[in-house]
Amino acid sequence: MSDQNHVTVIARFTPASDRAPQLRALLEGMIAPTRSEPGCRSYDLYTTETEAPDFVLLECYQDSAALEAHRTTAHYKAYRAQLSDLLAKPVEVSVLRPVNVIG
């Protein structure tokens, strides 16, 4: 039987002009501490293959409580405090719950 309680988050970041390197460094800095959180199943950073790349985080947590715990961590709060100066537009976030998952 598959686990139907996990939560997946897709977050898309569009860097402000000439801020892509700083944004990438900030996002990469979130990987290790987030992956070490007890409720984190995966936390993977991707980039688009375009001249002006966007960054996409694909995150999976064991449940809603784990996602909420992530949002209260010091590393999350510090990252959020730096984020707005690096973006061309607000982060696009989708929080997904499984409907019909095999696994």
Buried (B, 14 or more C-beta within 10 A) or exposed (E): EEEEEBBBBBBBBBBBEEBBEBBBEBBEBBEEBBEEBEBBBEBEBEEEEEEEBBBBBEBBBBBBEBBEBBEEBEBBEBBEEEBEEBBBEEBEEEEEEBEEEEE
